[in-house]
Amino acid sequence: EICKVWSGMSRYIYRQLLQKTAVEIGVGTFAVVPMHASVEEGKVLPVERPMFILNKPLKMFYNLESDETKIPDEIPVVQPDFEEIAAETHFRHEIVEQCVQETLLCFAGALRDNKEVEFSFR
């Protein structure tokens, strides 16, 4: 059931990213960020890269290091729509929201204990 909820969350995030909208989930934000890729002969190609950007308070609290990536101001940032995810997964809104929050707490606890964590999204 947890996998079904996160599968629904993953589909929601994917749809938002396709619409050039970032999704903030508490511990960080999923976004498509414009970047530049170096190609032959010193030429630069503009590309868009999907990323998960860990939020600053969490990085500071756990003393984590990562590249500073800023979401451009023109990209809107939204919170997950738990009603929409619940309708898609056939769980109650409260169940979906609680599942997501408990998973994120588990993630934060793993960071606190210096454990390796892996989230897989399709």
GIQUIGI-V207961 format. One record per pair of residues at least 24 apart in sequence whose C-alpha atoms are under 8 Angstrom apart, sorted by the first residue. I is the first residue (numbers start at 1). J is the second residue. Records with the same first field share a line. If there is no record, write none. Layout:
# GIQUIGI-V207961
I = J + J
This chain:
# GIQUIGI-V207961
2 = 99
4 = 89
5 = 85 + 86 + 89 + 96 + 99 + 100
6 = 100
7 = 121 + 122
8 = 85 + 86 + 88 + 89
9 = 80 + 85
10 = 121 + 122
12 = 80 + 85
13 = 80
17 = 50
20 = 75 + 76
21 = 75 + 76 + 77 + 78
22 = 75 + 76 + 77 + 78
23 = 77 + 78 + 79 + 80
24 = 77 + 78 + 79 + 80
25 = 79 + 80
26 = 55 + 104
27 = 54 + 55 + 58 + 104
28 = 52 + 53 + 54 + 55
29 = 53 + 54 + 55
31 = 71
33 = 71 + 72
62 = 111 + 112
